[in-house]
């Protein structure tokens, strides 16, 4: 059974940085495409970044390009989302989600829809405030 666990959220001042982690249990995350989504109350989950399976191609939403960086550490079975120069509008619950598995030589492309991901973590809260 695929289990994902996010961590690294918290209260940060504007301009600060965070590194969110998405750790996987029960599966090898290398074979999965992983997305990060942000959700605020009464709104749908919006995709902010994604990293495809073993091939590792990445995408970042235009609205956060230059400040959000996604990466994976296969040895730790973890995908990271690094956020720099945090802005108040970055607040929300950040979820990681996974789609797969897929053989490593076949790319499982990133998609932005929440419905495209099968497995979800419980989220980590990010608050940006001075």
C-alpha atoms as one frame of an Amber mdcrd trajectory, in Angstrom:
protein
   0.000   0.000   0.000   1.313   3.392  -0.970   1.685   5.829   1.913   2.923
   9.360   1.513   3.831  11.682   4.352   4.541  15.377   3.996   6.631  17.344
   6.446   8.498  20.609   6.668   5.653  23.072   6.801   5.388  25.783   9.400
   5.169  29.490  10.075   7.622  31.517   8.046   8.135  35.220   7.576   7.758
  36.725   4.115  10.985  36.308   2.237  11.888  33.175   4.125  12.410  29.664
   2.832  11.076  26.215   3.469  11.846  22.745   2.267   8.875  20.433   2.187
   9.430  16.697   2.136   7.265  13.944   0.738   8.387  10.587   2.039   7.029
   7.321   0.722   6.427   4.096   2.580   5.676   0.743   1.082   6.805   1.682
  -2.403   9.841   2.934  -4.259   9.046   6.487  -5.181  11.498   6.349  -8.080
   8.831   4.628 -10.162   6.215   7.276  -9.500   5.515  10.710 -10.826   5.041
  13.015  -7.852   3.216  16.291  -7.726   2.885  19.002  -5.129  -0.433  20.743
  -4.707  -1.508  23.721  -2.629  -4.949  24.146  -1.188  -6.596  26.951   0.709
 -10.053  26.763   2.286 -12.964  26.610  -0.145 -10.644  26.243  -3.120  -9.547
  23.301  -5.192  -6.080  21.888  -4.946  -3.780  23.625  -7.381  -0.717  21.938
  -8.774   2.466  23.882  -8.121   5.181  21.493  -9.195   5.744  17.985 -10.450
   8.591  15.588 -11.078   8.124  12.664 -13.387   9.171   9.118 -12.606  12.700
   7.845 -13.043  13.381  10.076 -16.034  12.976  12.968 -13.649  11.644  15.760
 -15.795  10.244  18.604 -13.725   7.592  21.248 -14.165   6.752  24.271 -12.076
   3.646  26.430 -12.273   4.285  29.787 -13.926   2.983  31.595 -10.871   5.784
  30.232  -8.689   8.548  29.754 -11.212  11.869  30.878  -9.906  10.883  30.329
  -6.293   9.745  26.691  -6.188  12.119  23.844  -6.936  11.220  20.191  -6.931
  13.737  17.403  -6.599  13.971  13.826  -5.473  16.433  11.891  -3.372  16.098
   8.266  -4.367  18.255   7.035  -1.515  15.822   8.659   0.931  12.763   7.698
  -1.095  11.689  11.303  -0.802  10.636  14.158  -3.048  11.357  17.692  -1.921
   9.768  21.023  -2.680  12.020  23.919  -1.885  10.316  27.276  -1.612  12.287
  30.476  -1.434  11.257  34.105  -1.060   7.963  33.055   0.489   5.037  35.358
  -0.072   1.833  35.665   1.942  -0.102  34.164  -0.964   1.930  30.959  -0.685
   0.057  30.005   2.466  -2.077  26.874   2.515  -1.885  23.156   2.959   0.629
  21.514   0.691  -0.045  17.992  -0.432   2.125  15.595  -2.314   0.574  13.060
  -4.601   1.888  10.146  -6.616   0.908   8.459  -9.844   2.316   5.130 -10.959
   4.156   2.885 -10.811   5.738   2.970 -14.219   8.755   1.136 -15.596  11.824
   3.361 -15.366  12.432   3.508 -19.110   8.929   4.811 -19.780   8.231   8.364
 -18.764   5.052   8.980 -16.835   4.503  12.613 -17.651   3.499  15.259 -15.181
  -0.057  16.476 -15.254  -1.673  19.256 -13.301  -4.999  17.754 -12.438  -5.527
  16.414  -8.948  -7.608  13.636 -10.485  -4.518  12.404 -12.296  -2.886  11.312
  -9.050  -3.915   8.208  -7.194  -2.083   8.447  -3.895  -2.101  11.403  -1.537
  -0.494  12.427   1.696  -2.303  14.253   4.467  -0.681  17.591   3.824   1.533
  20.017   5.666   0.478  23.536   6.599   2.464  26.522   5.390   1.753  29.901
   6.914   3.504  33.040   5.773   3.218  35.930   8.168   5.337  38.546   9.834
